[in-house]
Amino acid sequence: MIEDILFKDGPMLSAALCKRLEGMGLSSDVARQRVSRARGKVRRLSTLTFPKNTFILYHETTHNSADYWDAVVRITSAESPAYGPALAAILRRDGIVPESQFCIISGAPEKQRGQTPSSLLLARLISCGLLKRVAIEGIGSCVALDANGHFQHASPARLRARLLTENIMILAVRDWARKLGMASYEKIATRDGLVTPKYGTFHWDLCGPSYIRPMIKRIPGAQPNPGFLVCDVVAGNAIDEYAIAAFIRKCKTLSALRGLPPMMPMLLSDGFTREAFRAGRSHGIIMATPETLFGRDVASGLALLLQTVTKAADVVVERPEVIPELFGKLGEIEGAAGNLRGALFELIMGHAIHMNEGDPIEIGKIVTNHATGERREIDVLRIKERREAWVYEGKGNQPSEVISLATVEEWVTKKVSVIYRALRVDPRFQNLKIGFEFWTCGSFSNDARAYLEEVARKAKKYTIGFKDGADVRKYVAETKSSAILKTLDDHYFEHPLSRFDLKYDASAKRRAVEPAPKVELGDFLDCPSSENSPLLLEDLTQDHQKEG
């Protein structure tokens, strides 16, 4: 009987199966015994635990099918207060997050009595097959939706674009909190690589002590105890009522702890569904969008950044004026310029190479050496059909920085060699000449330059080249793009932190250039339909006031 039900209807929670049996005339005790003693082709998904000691049962022939995974996700989302919010949070982040950030987005504490810690939550979700670990070049270990391939996750390019945009959003919140005195100026911590700020038993994207009057606790004869501003951010998607559950769970769990300082929770996202907005407001959460918090220019700049880095090759060919616009809109955020400089240098490289060489380019291409499984990212790839292919590596660092021998040795031995072998087995590249070139806005140490020159002389299978800051600027100047050249000068060669002495092209008498033409977001982004557009915060506020 149970086998027939599971084969026909798919996986079920044990409690739901008991009710089904009771509806067929069995008493509750007999139904529970039948379910607990089920054998044969009935299997139990034991890695996931649910409230009241319930569990998922399924027919062995349906395992790993699309119906199986649909049912597992549906049951987990609806019935598990721990696993459901974590899955929804990953879904709203394009199905993939760096593993170091899972403790932030999961809604689970690091360690707290009576709660499943985030590390155990992750281990169980991986064990049952809902999630998997993937290594992304330049990012490291990530956690992605899997379900035997039933779910897809974002491309590495999209992931990098989202993380960069979120980093800028976090810096903007820090800047906002500092200017308004919402948190102590030098004590605001932000996520940085493997380091994630912590308040209470949870990790956050941003956290800082707050001394504003409603947040502090005063004890006679002692220093005032501050409360805390905490914030998580999500770029690229509107938050729905399922995805917000993880953030709400963090806030509710902490509110049950005694003796914890007051907190001011903020969730920053591109938009919220009506249900998510109401849920957040009902739990005292500040629901903010980039536009409501920072203004329209910064909001459009963040959206532009996400799409630009995701579709980098298309943008540098069709809309290169976007590059200076991004620096203009986001560069005033304290700390943002440093984050932008590396990512946008690849776009400047791609634009210059395409303009000067006239060949198609690819940016951020991932190649794999199938013999060893090694994967490498190519900053810029130029292909002249049936003739040659060039691979460019870019370092958008300060002009005062010197590229060391260790850096170029690592590039040659660990990157050039792997990329060359990966390209050679691709039919597109088998009969092409292949070249590699290393670009930097700085300079090369004497031993690094000597090493590259020696490798270039000895290399037989491919060509090696390199450009220092002077060569890079000269090459970009050949494009005749005054806006791009001005961006390169303003944000790389003449940045306030730079002590580099420009020795070419009479740069001290730089001529004035026309401002870059303004690019509206809709000029190159697909405009979402009104049905799927995220609700603006002011619309929801007006709706809330009308209901009141």
Secondary structure, DSSP 8 states (H G I E B T S, - for coil): -HHHHHHHH--EEHHHHHHHHHHTT--HHHHHHHHHT--TTEEEEEEEEEGGGEEEEEEGGGTTSHHHHHHHHHHHHHH-TTHHHHHHHHHTTTTEEEGGGHHHHS---SS-TTS--HHHHHHHHHHTTSEEEEEETTTEEEEEE-TTTTS----HHHHHHHHHHHHHHHHHHHHHHHHHTSS-TTT-EE-BTTB--EETTEE-SEEEEE-SGGG-B--TTS--B-EEEEEEEEEEEEE-TTTHHHHHHHHHHHHTSTT---EEEEEEEEEE-HHHHHHHHHTT-EEE-HHHHH-HHHHHHHHHHHHHHHTHHHHHHH-TTHHHHHHHHHTTSTTHHHHHHHHHHHHHHHHHHHHHH---EEEEEEEEETTTTEEEEEEEEEEETTTEEEEEEEE---TT-EE-HHHHHHIIIIIIHHHHHHHHTSTTTTTSEEEEEEEESSEE-HHHHHHHHHHHHH-SSSEEEEE-HHHHHHHHHTTT-HHHHHHHIIIIIS-TT------STTGGG-----------GGGTS----TTTS-B-HHHHHHHHHHH-
